[in-house]
Amino acid sequence: MIDIKNYNKDNVFGKILRKEIPSDPVYETEEVYAFKDINPQAPIHVVIIPKKEYCSFDDFSRSSGEKTILAMIRSIAIIADELKLKKGYRIISNIGDFGGQEVPHFHIHILGGKRLGRIIAP
Ligand code: AMP
């Protein structure tokens, strides 16, 4: 079962941040890093992560400082502009087992590039 209370450094996004494995960058600041999802679920699929260590959006929401929260939330619109997602897009953050989270480093998916429909399939 995925642990969303205790951060485990041995996760793929932690490895990407430490440059132990490669990624395809889209946007980077002191606080956040965004890169292309390796298995895109839409024509545009980018993952945004904080550089600080949080297990999930739940952990981030409870524990993060205002500077990091602001940086993460502001980055969404900046990245949407850079990706020219003028017709709209979807953000998703999966939390824990029932939320479908696979990588236990908090991330927000940005999906777009086509009409996505009203709901994600089970
Ligand atoms: P989640 O299910 O919300 O935890 O999403 C994890 C996402 O990470 C999935 O969409 C994967 O395709 C993506 N992913 C896994 N490994 C990599 C990687 N090395 N580079 C980019 N994206 C990855």
Boltz pocket constraint, residues with backbone or C-beta under 6 A from the ligand:
constraints:
  - pocket:
      binder: B
      contacts: [[A, 12], [A, 21], [A, 22], [A, 23], [A, 36], [A, 37], [A, 38], [A, 39], [A, 40], [A, 47], [A, 93], [A, 94], [A, 100], [A, 101], [A, 102], [A, 103], [A, 104], [A, 107]]
      max_distance: 6.0
